[in-house]
Every structure is written in C-alpha cells, then in structure tokens.
Amino acid sequence: MKDREKTLSNIQRVLTMLEKAVDRLSRQNFLRPSQRPPIFDQIANAIRIMRQWITDYRKFAGVKSFYIVVSLCIKEL
C-alpha cells in the first residue's frame, strides 16, 4: 500500500514540476499572459485535469491500467 501512495505522490510531483516549468517558460518569454499562445493554457489545463483525475480515481491505484493511463497522459504532454 505504501508503494502505491509513494508512486502517486511522485506522479503528482512530476505534474507540479511540469506545471511550474510551463509557467516559468511563459513568464520568461512573454510580458503579459494575454501575449502568450493558447498552447500554454491548454497544457496547464491538461495538467490540472490529470491531477484532479488522479485524485478522484486514487482508489484504483492498485490496478495496472491506472498507471498505464496516467503514464500515457504524461507522455502525451
């Protein structure tokens, strides 16, 4: 059980790191949020949706397909 929680915690950590990297990239290249391309908002939204999905379906963490779906989503990002 602890391994599952540790894995989910690591996945959440990766999503947070991705979100901060996208935000940092946006701030370095654009003065105002209105100047940035829509892809930045789409990526941030996808990360938020993934984080919420993981939280909602955490009880299925013991199923291998849960991790396959999460890893495919991260790979797609």
PyMOL CGO cylinders between C-alpha atoms (Angstrom):
from pymol import cmd
from pymol.cgo import CYLINDER

trace = [
    CYLINDER, 0.00, 0.00, 0.00, 2.82, 2.41, 0.81, 0.3, 1, 1, 1, 1, 1, 1,
    CYLINDER, 2.82, 2.41, 0.81, 4.40, 1.82, -2.59, 0.3, 1, 1, 1, 1, 1, 1,
    CYLINDER, 4.40, 1.82, -2.59, 1.17, 2.89, -4.30, 0.3, 1, 1, 1, 1, 1, 1,
    CYLINDER, 1.17, 2.89, -4.30, 0.96, 6.07, -2.28, 0.3, 1, 1, 1, 1, 1, 1,
    CYLINDER, 0.96, 6.07, -2.28, 4.62, 6.80, -2.95, 0.3, 1, 1, 1, 1, 1, 1,
    CYLINDER, 4.62, 6.80, -2.95, 4.11, 6.28, -6.69, 0.3, 1, 1, 1, 1, 1, 1,
    CYLINDER, 4.11, 6.28, -6.69, 1.05, 8.54, -6.75, 0.3, 1, 1, 1, 1, 1, 1,
    CYLINDER, 1.05, 8.54, -6.75, 2.95, 11.16, -4.78, 0.3, 1, 1, 1, 1, 1, 1,
    CYLINDER, 2.95, 11.16, -4.78, 5.78, 11.01, -7.31, 0.3, 1, 1, 1, 1, 1, 1,
    CYLINDER, 5.78, 11.01, -7.31, 3.34, 11.35, -10.20, 0.3, 1, 1, 1, 1, 1, 1,
    CYLINDER, 3.34, 11.35, -10.20, 1.75, 14.38, -8.54, 0.3, 1, 1, 1, 1, 1, 1,
    CYLINDER, 1.75, 14.38, -8.54, 5.24, 15.81, -8.02, 0.3, 1, 1, 1, 1, 1, 1,
    CYLINDER, 5.24, 15.81, -8.02, 6.06, 15.36, -11.72, 0.3, 1, 1, 1, 1, 1, 1,
    CYLINDER, 6.06, 15.36, -11.72, 2.84, 17.13, -12.69, 0.3, 1, 1, 1, 1, 1, 1,
    CYLINDER, 2.84, 17.13, -12.69, 3.70, 20.02, -10.36, 0.3, 1, 1, 1, 1, 1, 1,
    CYLINDER, 3.70, 20.02, -10.36, 7.18, 20.27, -11.86, 0.3, 1, 1, 1, 1, 1, 1,
    CYLINDER, 7.18, 20.27, -11.86, 5.72, 20.32, -15.38, 0.3, 1, 1, 1, 1, 1, 1,
    CYLINDER, 5.72, 20.32, -15.38, 3.22, 22.99, -14.41, 0.3, 1, 1, 1, 1, 1, 1,
    CYLINDER, 3.22, 22.99, -14.41, 5.93, 25.19, -12.88, 0.3, 1, 1, 1, 1, 1, 1,
    CYLINDER, 5.93, 25.19, -12.88, 8.19, 24.70, -15.91, 0.3, 1, 1, 1, 1, 1, 1,
    CYLINDER, 8.19, 24.70, -15.91, 5.43, 25.79, -18.29, 0.3, 1, 1, 1, 1, 1, 1,
    CYLINDER, 5.43, 25.79, -18.29, 4.67, 28.80, -16.11, 0.3, 1, 1, 1, 1, 1, 1,
    CYLINDER, 4.67, 28.80, -16.11, 8.35, 29.73, -15.92, 0.3, 1, 1, 1, 1, 1, 1,
    CYLINDER, 8.35, 29.73, -15.92, 8.73, 29.41, -19.70, 0.3, 1, 1, 1, 1, 1, 1,
    CYLINDER, 8.73, 29.41, -19.70, 5.69, 31.62, -20.18, 0.3, 1, 1, 1, 1, 1, 1,
    CYLINDER, 5.69, 31.62, -20.18, 6.98, 34.31, -17.83, 0.3, 1, 1, 1, 1, 1, 1,
    CYLINDER, 6.98, 34.31, -17.83, 10.44, 34.30, -19.45, 0.3, 1, 1, 1, 1, 1, 1,
    CYLINDER, 10.44, 34.30, -19.45, 9.11, 34.79, -22.96, 0.3, 1, 1, 1, 1, 1, 1,
    CYLINDER, 9.11, 34.79, -22.96, 6.00, 36.94, -22.59, 0.3, 1, 1, 1, 1, 1, 1,
    CYLINDER, 6.00, 36.94, -22.59, 5.42, 40.12, -20.63, 0.3, 1, 1, 1, 1, 1, 1,
    CYLINDER, 5.42, 40.12, -20.63, 1.68, 39.65, -20.16, 0.3, 1, 1, 1, 1, 1, 1,
    CYLINDER, 1.68, 39.65, -20.16, -0.42, 36.48, -20.01, 0.3, 1, 1, 1, 1, 1, 1,
    CYLINDER, -0.42, 36.48, -20.01, -2.54, 37.81, -22.88, 0.3, 1, 1, 1, 1, 1, 1,
    CYLINDER, -2.54, 37.81, -22.88, 0.52, 37.68, -25.18, 0.3, 1, 1, 1, 1, 1, 1,
    CYLINDER, 0.52, 37.68, -25.18, 1.24, 34.00, -24.78, 0.3, 1, 1, 1, 1, 1, 1,
    CYLINDER, 1.24, 34.00, -24.78, -0.08, 31.45, -27.27, 0.3, 1, 1, 1, 1, 1, 1,
    CYLINDER, -0.08, 31.45, -27.27, -3.11, 29.36, -26.28, 0.3, 1, 1, 1, 1, 1, 1,
    CYLINDER, -3.11, 29.36, -26.28, -0.96, 26.21, -26.04, 0.3, 1, 1, 1, 1, 1, 1,
    CYLINDER, -0.96, 26.21, -26.04, 0.33, 27.38, -22.65, 0.3, 1, 1, 1, 1, 1, 1,
    CYLINDER, 0.33, 27.38, -22.65, -3.21, 27.49, -21.25, 0.3, 1, 1, 1, 1, 1, 1,
    CYLINDER, -3.21, 27.49, -21.25, -4.06, 24.15, -22.86, 0.3, 1, 1, 1, 1, 1, 1,
    CYLINDER, -4.06, 24.15, -22.86, -1.05, 22.46, -21.26, 0.3, 1, 1, 1, 1, 1, 1,
    CYLINDER, -1.05, 22.46, -21.26, -1.77, 23.99, -17.85, 0.3, 1, 1, 1, 1, 1, 1,
    CYLINDER, -1.77, 23.99, -17.85, -5.41, 22.92, -18.12, 0.3, 1, 1, 1, 1, 1, 1,
    CYLINDER, -5.41, 22.92, -18.12, -4.43, 19.36, -19.10, 0.3, 1, 1, 1, 1, 1, 1,
    CYLINDER, -4.43, 19.36, -19.10, -2.13, 19.14, -16.08, 0.3, 1, 1, 1, 1, 1, 1,
    CYLINDER, -2.13, 19.14, -16.08, -4.91, 20.34, -13.77, 0.3, 1, 1, 1, 1, 1, 1,
    CYLINDER, -4.91, 20.34, -13.77, -7.35, 17.82, -15.26, 0.3, 1, 1, 1, 1, 1, 1,
    CYLINDER, -7.35, 17.82, -15.26, -4.84, 15.00, -14.83, 0.3, 1, 1, 1, 1, 1, 1,
    CYLINDER, -4.84, 15.00, -14.83, -4.17, 15.97, -11.23, 0.3, 1, 1, 1, 1, 1, 1,
    CYLINDER, -4.17, 15.97, -11.23, -7.92, 16.03, -10.49, 0.3, 1, 1, 1, 1, 1, 1,
    CYLINDER, -7.92, 16.03, -10.49, -8.43, 12.70, -12.29, 0.3, 1, 1, 1, 1, 1, 1,
    CYLINDER, -8.43, 12.70, -12.29, -5.70, 11.08, -10.20, 0.3, 1, 1, 1, 1, 1, 1,
    CYLINDER, -5.70, 11.08, -10.20, -7.27, 12.47, -7.03, 0.3, 1, 1, 1, 1, 1, 1,
    CYLINDER, -7.27, 12.47, -7.03, -10.75, 11.27, -8.00, 0.3, 1, 1, 1, 1, 1, 1,
    CYLINDER, -10.75, 11.27, -8.00, -9.67, 7.77, -9.02, 0.3, 1, 1, 1, 1, 1, 1,
    CYLINDER, -9.67, 7.77, -9.02, -6.95, 7.24, -6.41, 0.3, 1, 1, 1, 1, 1, 1,
    CYLINDER, -6.95, 7.24, -6.41, -8.76, 4.17, -5.11, 0.3, 1, 1, 1, 1, 1, 1,
    CYLINDER, -8.76, 4.17, -5.11, -7.93, 2.37, -8.38, 0.3, 1, 1, 1, 1, 1, 1,
    CYLINDER, -7.93, 2.37, -8.38, -4.20, 2.83, -7.86, 0.3, 1, 1, 1, 1, 1, 1,
    CYLINDER, -4.20, 2.83, -7.86, -3.75, -0.92, -7.40, 0.3, 1, 1, 1, 1, 1, 1,
    CYLINDER, -3.75, -0.92, -7.40, -4.85, -1.61, -10.96, 0.3, 1, 1, 1, 1, 1, 1,
    CYLINDER, -4.85, -1.61, -10.96, -2.08, -1.70, -13.55, 0.3, 1, 1, 1, 1, 1, 1,
    CYLINDER, -2.08, -1.70, -13.55, -4.20, 0.04, -16.17, 0.3, 1, 1, 1, 1, 1, 1,
    CYLINDER, -4.20, 0.04, -16.17, -4.47, 3.08, -13.86, 0.3, 1, 1, 1, 1, 1, 1,
    CYLINDER, -4.47, 3.08, -13.86, -0.73, 3.67, -14.16, 0.3, 1, 1, 1, 1, 1, 1,
    CYLINDER, -0.73, 3.67, -14.16, -0.76, 2.96, -17.88, 0.3, 1, 1, 1, 1, 1, 1,
    CYLINDER, -0.76, 2.96, -17.88, -3.38, 5.67, -18.44, 0.3, 1, 1, 1, 1, 1, 1,
    CYLINDER, -3.38, 5.67, -18.44, -1.53, 8.15, -16.24, 0.3, 1, 1, 1, 1, 1, 1,
    CYLINDER, -1.53, 8.15, -16.24, 1.82, 7.46, -17.88, 0.3, 1, 1, 1, 1, 1, 1,
    CYLINDER, 1.82, 7.46, -17.88, 0.32, 7.79, -21.37, 0.3, 1, 1, 1, 1, 1, 1,
    CYLINDER, 0.32, 7.79, -21.37, -1.22, 11.12, -20.42, 0.3, 1, 1, 1, 1, 1, 1,
    CYLINDER, -1.22, 11.12, -20.42, 2.11, 12.40, -19.07, 0.3, 1, 1, 1, 1, 1, 1,
    CYLINDER, 2.11, 12.40, -19.07, 3.88, 11.16, -22.18, 0.3, 1, 1, 1, 1, 1, 1,
    CYLINDER, 3.88, 11.16, -22.18, 1.34, 12.98, -24.36, 0.3, 1, 1, 1, 1, 1, 1,
    CYLINDER, 1.34, 12.98, -24.36, 2.00, 16.22, -22.50, 0.3, 1, 1, 1, 1, 1, 1,
]
cmd.load_cgo(trace, "trace")
